[in-house]
Structures are given as C-alpha cells and as structure tokens.
C-alpha cells in the first residue's frame, strides 16, 4: 500500500466514540502487517468537518 514507504512506525487516531473501535481495528489489520506499529487512540468530543475518525501515521523506509 505504501510503496517504498513500507513501514508504519507510529499511528495515532481520534474517534468521537469508541463504538467505532472495531471498524478502526479492521481497517488497521487490512492495511498494515504484523508486527503492528505503536498506536495511540483517544476519544474526543468532536472532530473537524463532522469526521467520525481521524488517523495520523508516521511512515519509514
């Protein structure tokens, strides 16, 4: 998926509600391979533009 940027070293996500956590985990497993990178997830009161989930990823070669 990431071409030459094949190793995700850290991923952080925000969600309005942890009820979305199962879907986040499914997407995480679909696009990343074990060993999975370090991950931080927090629940927030709201996200810009009405988004339900925000994900930030740091990639390395």
N, C-alpha and C positions, 0 to 999 in steps of 0.2 A: 504494500500500500504506500509506503513512504519512499520508495526508490532508494537512492543512496543514503537517505536518512532513515536507516532501518531500525535504530534502537531508540525507543522512547525511554528516557531516563527518569522522568517525573511527570505526573499528571495530577492536576487539581481540578476539582469540579464543585459547582454550586448548584443546589436544587431548591426550588420553592417548597418541596415536600418530599420526605423520604419515601413516600409511596412510589416514587419513580425509580428507586434504587435498583429494583430488579431489572428494569429496562436499561439502566445505565450499565449494570454488570453484563448484560447480554451483548450490548454494543462493544464494551471493553474487550470481552472474550472474542468477539468476531474479528476485530481489527488489530488486536495485539496478541503476542505469543508469550508463553511462559519462558523464562521467569518474568512475570509481570513487573512493570516499574513501580516505584514507590507511588502511593496515591494518597491524596488528601481530599476528603469530601466534607462539605459543610452545608447546613440548611440555612437558607436566608429568607427574609420576609418578602423579597421581590427582586426581580431581575429586569434589566433594561428591555424595552420593546415587548414586554409581556412574555419573554422567553421562559420556558419551564426548567431548562438545564443550561448551564454554562460550563464549558470544559476548556482547560488550558493545558497544553502539552509541551514539554521540552524534549527535543529530539537530538540525537547524537549519531555520529557515523560509526 
